Amino acid sequence: MSFQERRSLVNLISSVLITVIYAAYVLPRMPEADPYSKELFHFWGSFFLLLIPVSIVARIIVFIVFYIINTIATREEEPSITDERDKLIELRANRNGFFAFVLGFVIAMASLVMEMPPSTMFIILICSGIASEVISDASEFVYYRRGF
């Protein structure tokens, strides 16, 4: 397995685990209030705003550990050169992830049109964000595996 494949697998697993652990920690604190209350909107806003720095810090730690373990285990460093194939694989994987997020965004807005509570929209947005990361990382792994 190449370095890029291992990196995309670590990214895939870490993105799912970080979000699941964060959600498991924060969601029990969700207020039991009216679906249209100010407290509930405050909760979802803070959920998203705190998820971003938590995710960034956790990913930095995960990647530092990954690079250390990878270097010790395989005795190879990250390739210093990225060629056109690497850039094309990254662009196509990002495209797939963006398509998934846009689809989730449209579904989230449709939930509001169908007069569902706003928390449904937030849950769909969170799920589409996770799905877009997973699809992007999985696409990158598959493209490297196939040899593009």
C-alpha positions in Angstrom: 0.0 0.0 0.0 1.4 3.4 -1.0 1.8 6.3 1.3 -1.1 8.2 -0.3 -3.4 5.2 0.2 -2.4 4.9 3.9 -2.9 8.7 4.3 -6.3 8.7 2.8 -7.4 5.7 5.0 -6.1 7.5 8.1 -8.0 10.6 7.0 -11.2 8.6 6.4 -11.1 6.8 9.7 -10.1 9.9 11.7 -12.8 12.1 10.2 -15.5 9.7 11.1 -14.2 8.9 14.5 -13.6 12.6 15.5 -17.1 13.6 14.4 -18.8 10.6 16.1 -16.9 11.1 19.4 -17.6 14.8 19.4 -21.3 14.2 18.6 -21.5 11.5 21.3 -20.1 14.0 23.8 -22.2 17.0 22.8 -25.6 15.7 21.7 -26.7 14.5 25.2 -26.5 18.2 26.2 -29.0 19.2 23.6 -31.8 21.2 25.3 -35.3 19.7 25.5 -37.1 22.7 24.1 -39.5 23.8 21.4 -38.1 22.9 17.9 -38.2 26.6 17.0 -36.7 28.0 20.3 -33.7 30.2 20.6 -31.9 27.7 22.9 -32.0 25.0 20.2 -30.7 27.4 17.5 -27.9 28.4 19.9 -27.1 24.8 20.6 -26.8 23.9 16.9 -24.8 27.0 16.1 -22.3 26.3 18.9 -22.2 22.6 17.8 -21.0 23.6 14.4 -18.7 26.4 15.6 -17.0 24.1 18.1 -16.8 21.1 15.8 -14.5 23.1 13.4 -11.6 23.8 15.9 -12.0 20.4 17.6 -11.7 18.7 14.3 -8.7 20.7 13.2 -6.8 20.1 16.4 -7.7 16.4 16.5 -6.6 15.9 12.9 -3.3 17.6 13.5 -2.6 15.3 16.3 -3.7 12.2 14.3 -1.5 13.2 11.4 1.5 13.8 13.5 1.1 10.4 15.1 0.4 8.9 11.7 3.6 10.4 10.2 5.7 9.2 13.1 4.3 5.7 13.1 4.5 5.4 9.3 8.1 6.6 9.3 9.1 4.1 12.0 7.2 1.2 10.5 8.0 1.6 6.8 11.2 3.7 6.9 9.8 5.9 4.1 9.1 9.6 4.2 6.2 11.4 2.6 7.0 11.9 -1.1 8.2 15.4 -1.6 7.0 15.6 -5.2 3.5 15.6 -6.3 2.9 15.0 -10.0 0.0 15.7 -12.2 -1.6 12.3 -11.4 -1.6 13.1 -7.7 -3.2 16.5 -8.3 -5.8 15.0 -10.7 -6.7 12.4 -8.1 -7.1 15.0 -5.4 -9.2 17.2 -7.7 -11.5 14.4 -8.6 -11.9 13.2 -5.0 -12.7 16.8 -4.0 -15.3 17.0 -6.8 -17.0 13.9 -5.5 -17.1 15.2 -2.0 -18.4 18.6 -3.1 -21.2 16.9 -5.1 -22.2 14.9 -2.0 -22.2 18.0 0.2 -24.3 20.0 -2.3 -26.8 17.1 -2.5 -27.0 17.1 1.3 -27.4 20.8 1.3 -30.3 20.7 -1.1 -31.9 17.9 0.9 -31.5 20.0 4.1 -33.2 23.0 2.4 -35.9 20.7 1.2 -36.6 19.6 4.7 -37.3 23.2 5.6 -39.6 23.5 2.6 -41.5 20.4 3.8 -41.9 22.2 7.2 -39.8 19.8 9.2 -38.2 21.2 12.4 -34.9 23.1 11.9 -33.0 20.5 13.9 -33.7 18.1 11.0 -31.9 20.5 8.7 -28.9 20.7 11.0 -28.7 17.0 11.3 -28.9 16.6 7.6 -26.1 19.2 7.2 -23.9 17.4 9.7 -24.5 14.1 8.0 -23.8 15.5 4.5 -20.6 17.1 5.8 -19.5 13.7 7.1 -20.6 12.0 4.0 -18.7 14.4 1.8 -15.5 13.8 3.7 -16.0 10.1 3.6 -16.7 10.1 -0.1 -13.8 12.4 -0.8 -11.3 10.2 1.2 -12.8 7.0 -0.2 -12.6 8.3 -3.7 -9.0 9.3 -3.2 -8.2 5.8 -1.9 -10.0 4.1 -4.8 -8.3 6.3 -7.4 -4.9 5.6 -5.9 -5.7 1.9 -5.6 -6.9 1.7 -9.3 -3.8 3.5 -10.4 -6.2 6.1 -11.8 
